[in-house]
């Protein structure tokens, strides 16, 4: 599933059928962008959700990590599904259940199952964003400068592909010289990356920390590209169209730049003796290490979640036992009072 797709779930209406069971009206809104979305509706009983969970676990051969509301017991019998308090509690928990199932960006095998599509009346492949371009228009072209982009514009709106586009652009930057067309193409890709990152941040497709990290990567690359443009401009290469390359309306002088004899700005002891390919490999290793750390953090959070769910189930079981004990104690107290009254009447009759 594309992580750019978000599914909004709402259960606002519940109807009672023949005073026997409650029917929950589910509304789904699959959102690809602010103005691009699809809506679907269906109606399901609580027992349908239980059967759905069993079928999904059987098909995926794993236990579903999302919880359904439990069934309350009253004197060993199931609670009335038409009770307003039970309906409200189930409505909220069922909405949360579906929201977690359809929007989990780490474990996608559940929502990709055909069982989910059939249960919620969703089309097959609902999680794949439809292409806005025809088959013969796979690549975007900047008609003003006749520069072809090496990727689909939709890729920068996908968090998992955004980094790949940035890495490819950096690789081209390090492997090419001061070619004007190459610099213009990189500027075009950089602009698309900025728009894609804004889209990702607005739709909260990644964490805030990850957004900040990507902004830093983008700013670093932007500074490197701007430095190359300034040097190219100062050396007098392609002076006729270099003004189109300068970013942010910067004022430029074509004087010879002053380059210090010491370590270059932005270099570190780790990188100052490395070549372009070595720098690129070092950056890939750093990003891979960060991804591994994020994955380990996800595993820790997932374990904490499982522990919390286990504790919650244990507390629910203990609460049910306490409720049964309280009911039995109340019944015993009532019997004791009745026996006490009968004893009093019996004593008064003998007198």
C-alpha positions in Angstrom: 0.0 0.0 0.0 1.2 3.5 -0.8 1.8 5.3 2.4 0.4 8.4 0.8 -3.1 6.8 1.0 -5.1 7.5 4.2 -8.4 6.0 5.1 -10.8 8.0 7.3 -13.4 5.8 9.2 -16.6 7.0 10.8 -19.5 5.2 12.4 -22.1 7.8 13.2 -25.3 5.9 12.8 -26.6 2.7 14.5 -30.0 1.2 13.8 -31.8 -1.4 15.8 -33.3 -4.3 13.7 -36.5 -5.9 15.1 -35.3 -5.2 18.7 -32.8 -8.1 18.3 -29.5 -6.6 17.2 -27.7 -3.4 16.3 -26.6 -2.6 12.8 -23.5 -0.3 12.5 -23.4 2.1 9.5 -19.8 2.4 8.4 -18.5 5.3 6.2 -15.0 5.1 4.7 -13.2 7.9 2.9 -10.0 6.8 1.1 -7.9 10.0 0.7 -5.0 10.4 -1.8 -4.8 14.2 -1.6 -7.0 17.1 -0.4 -9.1 17.0 -3.6 -8.7 13.4 -4.5 -10.7 10.8 -2.5 -13.3 8.1 -2.8 -16.1 7.2 -0.3 -17.6 3.8 0.5 -20.4 2.7 2.8 -21.5 -0.6 4.4 -23.6 -2.0 7.3 -22.4 -4.7 9.7 -23.4 -6.4 12.9 -21.1 -6.8 15.8 -21.1 -10.6 15.2 -20.0 -9.9 11.6 -16.9 -8.2 13.0 -16.1 -11.2 15.1 -16.4 -13.6 12.1 -14.4 -11.1 10.0 -11.5 -11.2 12.5 -11.5 -15.0 12.5 -11.4 -15.1 8.7 -8.7 -12.6 8.4 -6.5 -14.3 11.0 -7.1 -17.7 9.2 -6.1 -16.3 5.8 -2.9 -14.5 7.1 -2.0 -17.3 9.5 -1.3 -14.8 12.3 -3.1 -13.1 15.2 -4.6 -9.8 14.5 -3.0 -7.1 16.6 -6.1 -4.9 16.7 -8.7 -5.4 19.3 -12.5 -5.7 19.1 -14.6 -4.7 22.1 -15.3 -7.6 24.4 -18.7 -9.1 25.2 -19.9 -8.3 28.7 -21.4 -11.0 30.8 -24.4 -10.7 33.1 -24.9 -13.8 35.4 -23.1 -16.0 32.9 -25.1 -14.7 29.9 -24.1 -12.3 27.1 -25.2 -8.7 27.4 -28.0 -7.2 25.4 -26.5 -5.9 22.1 -29.3 -3.3 21.9 -28.4 -1.6 25.2 -27.5 2.0 24.5 -24.4 2.0 26.7 -23.1 -1.2 24.9 -23.9 0.3 21.5 -22.0 3.5 22.2 -18.9 1.6 23.6 -18.9 -0.7 20.6 -19.3 2.1 18.1 -16.2 3.9 19.4 -14.1 0.8 19.6 -15.2 -0.6 16.2 -14.3 2.7 14.6 -10.8 2.6 16.3 -10.4 -1.0 15.2 -11.0 -0.3 11.6 -8.9 2.9 11.6 -5.9 1.0 13.1 -6.4 -1.8 10.6 -6.6 0.4 7.5 -3.9 2.9 8.3 -1.1 0.9 9.9 2.0 1.9 7.8 4.3 -0.8 9.2 2.2 -4.0 8.8 0.3 -3.9 5.5 -0.6 -7.5 5.0 -3.9 -7.2 6.8 -5.5 -4.4 4.7 -4.2 -5.9 1.5 -6.3 -9.1 2.2 -9.3 -9.7 0.0 -11.3 -10.4 3.2 -11.0 -6.7 4.1 -12.2 -5.6 0.7 -15.2 -7.9 0.7 -16.1 -7.1 4.3 -16.0 -3.3 3.8 -17.3 -3.3 0.2 -14.0 -1.8 -1.0 -12.7 -2.4 -4.5 -9.7 -4.7 -5.0 -6.5 -2.6 -4.8 -8.2 0.3 -3.0 -4.9 1.0 -1.3 -3.1 1.8 -4.5 -3.3 5.4 -5.7 -4.7 5.7 -9.2 -2.3 7.3 -11.7 -3.2 10.7 -12.9 -1.3 10.2 -16.2 -1.9 8.2 -19.2 0.3 5.2 -20.2 2.0 7.3 -22.8 2.8 10.0 -20.3 4.9 8.2 -17.9 7.5 10.9 -17.6 6.9 14.6 -16.9 8.5 17.2 -19.2 9.3 20.8 -18.4 8.1 22.3 -21.7 9.7 25.7 -21.0 13.3 24.3 -21.0 12.5 20.9 -22.7 13.9 19.1 -19.6 12.6 15.6 -18.9 12.2 14.5 -15.2 13.6 11.1 -14.5 10.6 10.1 -12.3 6.8 10.2 -11.9 5.6 13.3 -10.1 3.5 11.2 -7.8 6.6 9.5 -6.4 7.5 12.6 -4.3 4.1 12.3 -2.5 5.0 8.8 -1.5 7.1 8.8 1.7 8.8 5.5 0.8 9.8 6.8 -2.7 10.6 10.3 -1.7 14.0 9.4 -0.3 14.8 7.3 -3.4 14.2 10.3 -5.6 16.4 12.5 -3.4 19.2 9.9 -3.5 19.1 9.5 -7.3 19.2 13.3 -7.6 22.2 13.5 -5.3 23.9 10.7 -7.2 23.4 12.6 -10.5 24.7 15.7 -8.8 28.0 14.0 -7.7 28.5 12.1 -10.9 27.9 15.0 -13.4 30.0 18.1 -13.8 28.8 21.7 -14.3 26.5 20.9 -17.1 23.7 23.5 -17.3 21.0 21.1 -18.4 21.9 18.7 -15.5 21.8 21.6 -13.0 18.4 22.8 -14.3 17.0 19.3 -14.1 18.2 19.0 -10.5 16.7 22.3 -9.6 13.4 21.1 -11.1 13.5 17.9 -9.1 14.4 19.8 -6.0 11.3 22.0 -6.4 9.2 18.8 -6.8 10.8 17.3 -3.7 9.9 20.4 -1.6 6.3 20.2 -2.7 6.2 16.5 -2.0 7.6 17.0 1.5 5.0 19.7 2.2 2.3 17.2 1.1 3.7 14.5 3.3 4.0 16.8 6.3 0.4 18.2 5.8 -1.1 14.7 5.6 1.1 13.4 8.5 2.3 10.4 6.5 5.5 10.2 8.5 6.5 11.4 12.0 7.4 14.9 12.8 11.0 13.8 13.6 11.3 12.2 10.2 10.0 15.3 8.5 12.6 17.4 10.2 15.3 14.9 9.2 14.2 15.1 5.5 14.1 18.9 5.6 17.7 18.9 6.8 18.7 16.5 4.0 16.9 18.7 1.5 18.5 21.9 2.8 22.0 20.3 2.6 21.5 19.3 -1.0 20.0 22.7 -1.8 23.1 24.4 -0.4 25.4 22.1 -2.3 23.5 22.8 -5.5 23.5 26.6 -4.9 27.3 26.5 -4.3 27.9 24.8 -7.6 25.6 27.3 -9.4 27.5 30.2 -7.8 30.9 28.8 -8.8 29.7 28.1 -12.3 28.4 31.6 -12.6 31.6 33.1 -11.2 33.8 31.2 -13.6 31.7 32.6 -16.5 30.2 29.3 -17.7 26.9 29.7 -19.6 26.4 33.3 -18.6 23.5 33.7 -20.9 21.1 31.4 -19.0 22.7 31.1 -15.5 20.3 33.7 -14.1 17.5 31.1 -14.6 19.4 28.7 -12.3 20.0 31.0 -9.3 17.6 30.2 -6.4 15.6 32.5 -4.3 16.4 35.6 -6.3 19.9 35.8 -4.8 22.1 38.7 -5.9 25.2 37.4 -7.5 28.5 39.0 -8.4 30.7 37.5 -11.1 33.9 38.1 -9.2 36.4 35.3 -8.6 35.3 33.5 -5.4 37.7 33.4 -2.5 38.4 29.9 -1.6 40.2 29.3 1.7 43.2 27.0 1.9 41.8 25.1 5.0 39.1 22.6 5.2 36.1 23.3 3.0 32.9 24.6 4.6 30.6 21.7 5.6 33.4 19.1 5.6 34.3 17.0 8.6 37.3 14.8 9.4 35.3 11.8 8.4 34.5 13.2 4.9 37.3 15.5 3.9 39.5 12.8 2.4 36.7 10.9 0.6 35.8 11.0 -3.0 32.3 11.5 -4.5 31.5 7.8 -4.7 32.8 7.2 -1.1 30.7 10.2 0.1 27.7 8.7 -1.5 28.3 5.3 0.0 28.9 6.9 3.4 25.6 8.7 3.2 23.8 5.5 2.2 25.3 3.7 5.1 24.2 6.5 7.5 20.7 6.4 6.2 20.6 2.6 6.4 21.8 2.8 10.0 19.1 5.4 10.9 16.5 3.2 9.2 17.6 0.2 11.3 17.4 2.3 14.5 13.9 3.4 13.5 12.9 -0.2 12.9 14.3 -1.3 16.3 12.4 1.6 17.9 9.2 0.3 16.2 9.8 -3.2 17.5 10.2 -1.8 21.0 7.0 0.2 20.8 5.2 -2.8 19.3 6.3 -5.0 22.3 5.2 -2.3 24.7 1.8 -2.2 22.9 1.4 -6.0 23.2 2.3 -5.9 26.9 -0.3 -3.1 27.4 -3.0 -5.1 25.6 -2.2 -8.2 27.7 -2.5 -6.1 30.9 -5.8 -4.6 29.6 -7.2 -8.1 28.9 -6.2 -9.3 32.4 -7.8 -6.2 34.0 -11.0 -6.8 32.0 -11.1 -10.4 33.2 -10.5 -9.3 36.8 -13.3 -6.7 36.5 -15.7 -9.3 35.2 -14.9 -11.6 38.2 -15.3 -8.7 40.6 -18.7 -7.8 39.0 -19.8 -11.4 39.4 -18.6 -11.5 43.0 -20.5 -8.3 43.7 -23.7 -9.6 42.2 -23.4 -12.8 44.2 -22.7 -10.9 47.4 -25.8 -8.7 46.8 -27.9 -11.8 46.2 -26.6 -13.5 49.3 -27.3 -10.3 51.3 -30.9 -10.3 50.0 -31.4 -13.9 50.9 -30.0 -13.2 54.4 -32.4 -10.3 54.9 -35.3 -12.5 53.8 -34.3 -15.3 56.1 -33.9 -12.8 59.0 -37.4 -11.4 58.4 -38.9 -14.9 58.3 -37.1 -15.8 61.6 -38.6 -12.7 63.2 -42.1 -13.6 62.0 -41.6 -17.1 63.2 -40.6 -15.9 66.7 -43.5 -13.5 66.9 -45.9 -16.2 65.9 -44.7 -18.6 68.7 -45.2 -15.9 71.2 
